[in-house]
Amino acid sequence: MRFAVVGNPGNRRVALFDQAVRAAGLPAPRIVAWAEVLRAGGADFAAGELVRLDSPGEDADVDRLLRGAEDPARVEGSARWYASLLAAVRGLRGGVRLDDPDELAVLFDKRRCHAALAAAGVPVPASPTSGTDAAPVRGWDDVRALMREHRMPRLFVKLAHGSSASGVLAVESAGGGRIRATTSVDLTPDGHLFNSLRIRRYDDERRIAAIVDALAPDGLHVERWLPKASQQGRAADLRVVVVAGRATHAVVRTGASPLTNLHLGGRRGDLDAVRTAMTAAGARWADVLGVCEQAAACFPRTLCVGVDLLPAIGWQRVAVGEVNAFGDLLPRLTGLPGSGAEGLDTYAAQVAAAVARHAPTPA
């Protein structure tokens, strides 16, 4: 049995997966660079190779090929990124795929992903842009109209094809028609948008409108802002990794803003304290993990997904904010008790699951 990985050579994620494969006593995986795939329009794999896709992020050359942007910090270009990525994935030939191309097309479109989850009965925030039939959001005027029509004084505006909080705005209205947006987007004086590692707050509606208007051509998704539970005075949510249908790993993320992403100043919280709080509120931890597994079941041909779980104030209810195709980078974290991945990191759990699923049947 042999693995192949489509990824960025030298990337930490690729290195961790390589390490997990070797630790399982298997030959080192063959690394196929995203840059080569994008330039060649595809790649070929042997009939028995287990082909895993890794994130194409964190490589300036790959980003340029996907988005056409010279500066990887620029926010614009996500629609082109999406089309380029799907074209590249569909150009992969042969092998046994651990990530399904059609499911990736849904996972990387928040509107389609939201609709798939809702149709399966997964609890999700209300959204007027869910699915492919919803009217497009053409700019800030449309966002304002949706806020009025759907009585959403607080909402998230997201790039349909964004990741890692790129292009996300947490928008809230106050008395007197005032508007505030919390985001990682930096609006420069010349009107360009850049991702920032520092959370920014905009109170000038004209600047908020300029950001949304600049993002709109790439496609926008709008969701009701659900007030989240807190831990030690900070907003809290969870990233739960589901491998082969089972919730195997979980981490609590806390933040001083609605954006809890760890690279934006979020911190890892106390998972035991979350379980205790949920139990005290009458919620069963097994049911909470079950919601994540229900979300992952919408993508049965994709071995691993990362589920962003939003616990409501009081810890009694949860909703799924997003499902991520490349949401498995949780360093130094081993599997949950009873998950079957005890003692394994997320990559070792995927190797074990892939081997179990695709091992040759003895004659």
MOHU-V74627 format. One record per helix or strand of 3 or more residues. SS is the DSSP state (H for helix, E for strand). FROM is the first residue (numbers start at 1). TO is the last residue. If there is no record, write none. Layout:
[[SS;FROM;TO] [SS;FROM;TO]]
This chain:
[[E;2;7] [H;12;23] [E;30;33] [H;34;40] [E;43;53] [H;60;67] [H;78;89] [E;92;97] [H;101;107] [H;110;119] [H;140;149] [E;154;159] [E;169;173] [H;175;177] [E;179;187] [E;193;202] [H;205;216] [E;220;224] [E;234;243] [E;246;255] [H;262;264] [H;271;280] [H;285;299] [E;304;312] [E;318;324] [H;346;358]]
